[in-house]
Amino acid sequence: MATLDISIVNASLPTIQGEIGASSSEGTWIATAYLVAEIIIIPLTGWLERVFGLRRFLMIATVLFTAFSVMCGLSTSLTMMILGRVGQGFTAGAMIPTALTIIATRLPPQQQPIGTALFGLTVIMGPVLGPLVGGWLTENFSWHYAFFVNVPISIILMVLLYVGLPKGKMQLGELVNADWLGVIGMVLGLGGITIVLEEGHREQWFESALIWQLSAVTLLGFIMIAVGQFYAKRPVIKLSLLRNRAFAAVFALAFVLNLIRLLTAPTVTDRILTLDTMTVNAIALVVLYGIWAGTGLYLEAAVLLALTGFVGTVAYAKFLLRGSIIE
């Protein structure tokens, strides 16, 4: 649900805008609000999990996510819709990293690679399938059901969480000793940079006063995070991990490779090859094979990942050089 709802409104956005009386520029905030809230909360979930306990935290998040989904489905104005989407983003963002916590703490070591691979599968599959599911629900029923579809799934999730997770203890002392400077900096920094990247093109980048103001807010937020590293007993983000050369090297390499992939793939498929949305989604679904390979269901995971990673890298490089899918 958390990843599906990132893009589930994309196909129904024109219909939603018409029914709630929003312009095309205002309607983009329906998608942006969710993404901004989700990005802000994800780094804070580890701290919130310690404060409330894993089961209690996830139960609260699921209940609120359901309520905000209903709020979005019943929305009659842009303000109501955006408030609902912000609430959805905050609560859905809490579910993503905690899924990894469940994998690490509830699965035996030999099953954790399978659990992690299946987690990766859902993370990639959600945004890809979102427009397809949302478009189908809008066309065959109503755009409201793009939000109401979360209700039965959330009820099932709450039952599974209650049965499958132990009741943890609350540690409210974490609120007193929290890195509040870092928390506020996280909200300002991540929220600001996400809006800048989402709205920059429409606002003509730094020709807009809004982009300049948001950039200043972003810089202030990141400065606050950095200052918190020196004064907080438990910083919200442990930048000291980057002192480990192996960790820093892997982090840098993953960042660069994913940045290149995310920047080049949409440009090539959309602007150079001028492919339609359905074809682009079909290409994205091919990525799911790589995630499936990590489950090691048919071959040793390390061997299969190495093989598919090498073949995929060579094929993608060839694809970029030639600018076409087939010979």
Rosetta blueprint (number, residue, H / E / L):
1 M L
2 A L
3 T L
4 L H
5 D H
6 I H
7 S H
8 I L
9 V L
10 N L
11 A L
12 S L
13 L H
14 P H
15 T H
16 I H
17 Q H
18 G H
19 E H
20 I H
21 G L
22 A L
23 S L
24 S H
25 S H
26 E H
27 G H
28 T H
29 W H
30 I H
31 A H
32 T H
33 A H
34 Y H
35 L H
36 V H
37 A H
38 E H
39 I H
40 I H
41 I H
42 I H
43 P H
44 L H
45 T H
46 G H
47 W H
48 L H
49 E H
50 R H
51 V H
52 F H
53 G L
54 L H
55 R H
56 R H
57 F H
58 L H
59 M H
60 I H
61 A H
62 T H
63 V H
64 L H
65 F H
66 T H
67 A H
68 F H
69 S H
70 V H
71 M H
72 C H
73 G H
74 L L
75 S L
76 T L
77 S L
78 L H
79 T H
80 M H
81 M H
82 I H
83 L H
84 G H
85 R H
86 V H
87 G H
88 Q H
89 G H
90 F H
91 T H
92 A H
93 G H
94 A H
95 M H
96 I H
97 P H
98 T H
99 A H
100 L H
101 T H
102 I H
103 I H
104 A H
105 T H
106 R H
107 L L
108 P L
109 P H
110 Q H
111 Q H
112 Q H
113 P H
114 I H
115 G H
116 T H
117 A H
118 L H
119 F H
120 G H
121 L H
122 T H
123 V H
124 I H
125 M H
126 G H
127 P H
128 V H
129 L H
130 G H
131 P H
132 L H
133 V H
134 G H
135 G H
136 W H
137 L H
138 T H
139 E H
140 N H
141 F L
142 S L
143 W L
144 H L
145 Y H
146 A H
147 F H
148 F H
149 V L
150 N H
151 V H
152 P H
153 I H
154 S H
155 I H
156 I H
157 L H
158 M H
159 V H
160 L H
161 L H
162 Y H
163 V H
164 G H
165 L L
166 P L
167 K L
168 G L
169 K L
170 M L
171 Q L
172 L L
173 G H
174 E H
175 L H
176 V H
177 N L
178 A L
179 D L
180 W H
181 L H
182 G H
183 V H
184 I H
185 G H
186 M H
187 V H
188 L H
189 G H
190 L H
191 G H
192 G H
193 I H
194 T H
195 I H
196 V H
197 L H
198 E H
199 E H
200 G L
201 H L
202 R L
203 E L
204 Q L
205 W H
206 F H
207 E H
208 S L
209 A H
210 L H
211 I H
212 W H
213 Q H
214 L H
215 S H
216 A H
217 V H
218 T H
219 L H
220 L H
221 G H
222 F H
223 I H
224 M H
225 I H
226 A H
227 V H
228 G H
229 Q H
230 F H
231 Y H
232 A L
233 K L
234 R L
235 P L
236 V L
237 I L
238 K L
239 L H
240 S H
241 L H
242 L H
243 R H
244 N L
245 R H
246 A H
247 F H
248 A H
249 A H
250 V H
251 F H
252 A H
253 L H
254 A H
255 F H
256 V H
257 L H
258 N H
259 L H
260 I H
261 R H
262 L H
263 L H
264 T H
265 A H
266 P H
267 T H
268 V H
269 T H
270 D H
271 R H
272 I H
273 L L
274 T L
275 L L
276 D L
277 T H
278 M H
279 T H
280 V H
281 N H
282 A H
283 I H
284 A H
285 L H
286 V H
287 V H
288 L H
289 Y H
290 G H
291 I H
292 W H
293 A H
294 G L
295 T L
296 G L
297 L L
298 Y L
299 L L
300 E L
301 A H
302 A H
303 V H
304 L H
305 L H
306 A H
307 L H
308 T H
309 G H
310 F H
311 V H
312 G H
313 T H
314 V H
315 A H
316 Y H
317 A H
318 K H
319 F H
320 L H
321 L H
322 R H
323 G L
324 S L
325 I L
326 I L
327 E L
